[in-house]
Amino acid sequence: MKSSNAEGPKGKRFEELIVYQRARGLVKEVYALTRRPAFAKDWGLSDQIRRAAVSIMSNIAEGFERGSNVEFVQFLYVAKGSCGEVRAQLTVAMDQGYVSELERERLSDTCRVISGMLSSFINYLKGAKLQGPKYTPSTRNQTAEEVEKRISALRAAQEANIRSRGAP
């Protein structure tokens, strides 16, 4: 049986959030880098950077599923912190010769874009009148409508942030 939180009408899933998709792309790239023989031998750094990258997308997902803007913001702050952690670990990897300066800069830029998107998301949620489905009236139709409004507004805020930054 499928959970109604994991799947629903279009626009109702964390997987559809642009910032989540960007974080997923970062995870793929980090895993590719850490599979390189020299990097893979440094198990501690390889594991740490992987966990930090996965933390970004995991915290976006978990916060989204919590059902309240207050909790979502807390998880987005953790995701934002993990962006900084990945950037720091990329510098260590570069210093050890596991990645080039160009690769470090490109992935650090990706982290900065994701971090900026998270900041915009946080600011939006802090100012939102709707506090999330957890705090809406208990009738199912009203909750679905509130979630739909929330997702539409979040998507619009993300797209505006991307356009203003000129990000790829």
N, C-alpha and C positions, 0 to 999 in steps of 0.2 A: 504494500500500500504506500502510495506517495504522500508525503507531508504537504499540507497546503502552504506551509511557509517556504518550502523549497521550490515549489512550482506553482505558478498561478497565471493570471492573465498577463499579456505582454507588458513589460515594464515593471513587474512586481518582484524581480529577483535581483539579488546582489550581483549575480554574474553579468547582468546587463549594465552595471555601472561602469562608466568609462575608466574611472580611476582603478577599479578592480581589474579591468582588462589590461591596463598599463602595468599594474603590479604583477599580474600573471606573466606578461611578456618579460619583465625583469627577472622573475624566478627562472624562466626558461634559459635566459642568457647566463645567469649566475651558475646554474647547473652545468651548462655547456663549458663554461670557463673552468669550473672545478673538476671536470673530467679529464682535463689535460694532465698528462703523466706527472709533471713536476708539482703542479698544484694539488693533485690528488694525493701525493705522498705526504703533504702537510695536512694531515687529517684534522687537526685542531682548527686551523684557519678555514679549511674547506667546509667543515661542519658548521662552524660559527657563521660564516657568511651565508651559507644556505639557509640556516635557521632564521637569520635576520631577514632575508628576502622573503621567505615563506611567511614570516610574522606579519609583514605588511599586508599581504592579501588575506591572511587568516583573520587579522583584526578587523579589516573592513567587513568581511563576511560575518563575523561574530557580532560586531556592533550593529550591523544592519538587522540581524535576526533578533536582537534584544527587544525591539519594539518601542523604545523610547529615545527621543533625541538626546537626552542627558547621557544615557549609557552609550549611545552611538558616538557622541563626541568624545567620551573617555577612550573608547577603542580606537577612534581615529587619531587621537593624540599618541597612543602607543604605536600605531602604524607609522606615524610621522617620525617618531623617535627611531624606529627601526630603519627608516630611510637614511637617517644620519649614521646609524651603525653600519649599514652596508657601505656607505661612502668611506667611512674610516677604514673598514676592512679592505676595500679596494685599494686604498693607499698602501696598506701593509703588503698586499699582494703585489703591487707594483714595485715596492721597495725590495721585495724578495725575488723579483724577476719573473713572477708568474703571469703577469699581464703587462702590456705595454702602457706607456703614458697615454697614448691615444685611446686605448680601450678603457683605461681607468676614467679618463675625462668624459668619454661618451656615456659610460654607465653612470657616472656621477651626475651628469646632466639629466639622465633619465630619472635618477633618484630625486633631483631637485624639482623636476617637473611634477613628479608624483607628489612630492612634499607640498608644492604650491597648490596642487589640486586639493589635497587634503586640507590645507589651510582655508581655502575658499569654501570647502564643504563644511568645515567646522564653523566658520563665520556665518554661513547660511543657516545651519542648524541652530546656532545660538540665538539667531534673530527670528526664527520661524514661529509663527503663532501656533501651528499644529505641533503638538509635543510627541507625536508618534502614536501608532495604533494601540499601544498599551494603555494610553490615557483617553482614548475616544470612547463614546458610548458603546455599550456591549452588543448592540445589534450588529449582526454580521454585515449587512449592506452598508451601514454607516462606516464601519471599520474599513471595508474594502474601498469605499470612496475616499476616505482619508489617506489610505496608503497610496492610492492612485495619484492623488494630488501631490503627496509628498515626493513620490518618485519622479513625477513630471517636473516638479520644481527643482529637484536635485539634478536631474539630467540637464535642464536648462542652465542651471548655475555652472555645472561642469563644462558644458559646451561654450558658455560665455567666457569662462576662465581660459579654456584652451585657445579660443580666438584671440583673447587679449594678450596672451603670451606668445602667440605665433608658433605654438608647439606643433610638432609633426603628428 
